[in-house]
Amino acid sequence: MARKRQKRKLKAGLAPGTLLFTGEQKMERLEMSVLRYDADLYEESFPGTLEEVISELRLGGPVTWINLDGLHEEHAVERICQGLDIHKLTMEDILSVGQRPKVEEHADYLHVVLRMFMMDETNREATDEQLSFILKGNLLLTFQERKGDVFDGVRKRLREAKGQIRKRYADYLLYALLDAVVDNYYPILETLGEHYEELESELLDNPTRAALGRLHILRRETILLRRSVYPLREVVGRFEKMEEPFVSEGTRVFIRDLYDHTIQVIENIEVLRDIATSLLDLYMNSVSNKMNEVMKVLTIIATLFIPLTFIVGVYGMNFDYMPELRWRYGYFIVMGLMFVAVLGMLYFFKRRRWL
C-alpha cells in the first residue's frame, strides 16, 4: 500500500500520457497468451517474446485474443499498444491501476476498464485487480496485473467449440469476458453473506472487540465491491448502446442480459450493506445489554452490603469481646482473606464474561 502511494506521488505533476505502473509488482516476469479462432479454426500459443506477440497484431482473418499477465513492464505494454496505434492516454490508463470502471469509445477502438474480483480459498478473502480491454476490429487485448483470472470457462468453450462463441466476432468475446467477471461476483457475495451470518451468531452470543474488527473488515470489502460494481452498470449500459463496428446487433441482446445481471449484483451488495449496518447496531445493543446485566448484579451486591456497612459505621466495631483482636496472625489472615475475595470476584466476572 505504501509503495502504491509512493508511485502515485511520483506520478503527480507528470505530463499527461506518461507511462508509469502505479500498482505493486505481482509477477516476476511478463506472461502472454494468444488465441486465434473462427468457426473451423482454433489455435492457442504462449509466446516467449514481445516480437512474437507483435507479429500476431493482425486486424484481418480470424478473431485474435491476446492476453498479458503483468503490468509492471511498462515498455511491453507500450510496444504492443504502439503496434495498434493506441493513444498514449489509453496506455496511461492501463498502467494506472486505480482507475474507476469505465468504457471509452475512440475512433477505431474501444477501451474498457473494470475490476476483477476473485476469492482466495486459503483465507476465504476476496482479492481484486484492474482488468483492461482493448477491442479493435477482430482483435481483443486484455491486460491483467497477475496470472490467474475467471476466464477458464470462456477458454473451455473456445477449445470445445461450445455455444456460439466460435461463430461470432470479437465483440461477442468481449461480452463473454465481461459476463465471466460479473458472474464471478455471485460466489463472492455468497461467501460474504456466509461471513455475515457467522458473525451475527457470534455477536449475539459474545460481542467481543475481535468480532467488531472482523465486522469492519467485511464492511470494507463490501464497500470496495460496491465501489467497483456501481460504475460497471454505466459501462455495460453504454456498451449496449454502441453501434457498429464496435457492437453488432446480434451481440446487443446478450449485453442486455449482462446489464440485468449487473443490476442483480448491485441489489445483492445493497442487501449486504444493510446487513453490515444492522450488525453494527446489534453489536452496540449487545454490549449495552451486557453492561446492563453487569450493573444489575453489581447493584444487587452493593444493595446487600448497604445495611451491613451502615451498622458497622454506626457501631464502629468497638466491642470488648472480639476474639480476632487477640489473634497473633489475625492481620495477615484478614489481608489474605481480602486478597482471596478479590481473586474470587475477578474469577466470577471472568466466568460471566464481564471482563
Stockholm file with secondary structure:
# STOCKHOLM 1.0

chainA/1-355         MARKRQKRKLKAGLAPGTLLFTGEQKMERLEMSVLRYDADLYEESFPGTLEEVISELRLGGPVTWINLDGLHEEHAVERICQGLDIHKLTMEDILSVGQRPKVEEHADYLHVVLRMFMMDETNREATDEQLSFILKGNLLLTFQERKGDVFDGVRKRLREAKGQIRKRYADYLLYALLDAVVDNYYPILETLGEHYEELESELLDNPTRAALGRLHILRRETILLRRSVYPLREVVGRFEKMEEPFVSEGTRVFIRDLYDHTIQVIENIEVLRDIATSLLDLYMNSVSNKMNEVMKVLTIIATLFIPLTFIVGVYGMNFDYMPELRWRYGYFIVMGLMFVAVLGMLYFFKRRRWL
#=GR chainA/1-355 SS CHHHHHHHHHHTTCCTTCCCCCSCCCCSSCEEEEEEECSSCEEEECCSSHHHHHTTCCSSSSEEEEEEECCSCHHHHHHHHHTTTCCHHHHHHHHCTTCCCEEEECSSCEEEEEEEEEEETTTTEEEEEEEEEEEETTEEEEEESSSCCSCHHHHHHHHHTCTTGGGSCHHHHHHHHHHHHHHTHHHHHHHHHHHHHHHHHHHHHCCCHHHHHHHHHHHHHHHHHHHHHHHHHHHHHHHHHCCTTTSCHHHHHHHHHHHHHHHHHHHHHHHHHHHHHHHHHHHHHHHHHHHHHHHHHHHHHHHHHHHHHHHHHHHTTCCSCCGGGGCTTHHHHHHHHHHHHHHHHHHHHHHTTCC
#=GC SS_cons         CHHHHHHHHHHTTCCTTCCCCCSCCCCSSCEEEEEEECSSCEEEECCSSHHHHHTTCCSSSSEEEEEEECCSCHHHHHHHHHTTTCCHHHHHHHHCTTCCCEEEECSSCEEEEEEEEEEETTTTEEEEEEEEEEEETTEEEEEESSSCCSCHHHHHHHHHTCTTGGGSCHHHHHHHHHHHHHHTHHHHHHHHHHHHHHHHHHHHHCCCHHHHHHHHHHHHHHHHHHHHHHHHHHHHHHHHHCCTTTSCHHHHHHHHHHHHHHHHHHHHHHHHHHHHHHHHHHHHHHHHHHHHHHHHHHHHHHHHHHHHHHHHHHHTTCCSCCGGGGCTTHHHHHHHHHHHHHHHHHHHHHHTTCC
//
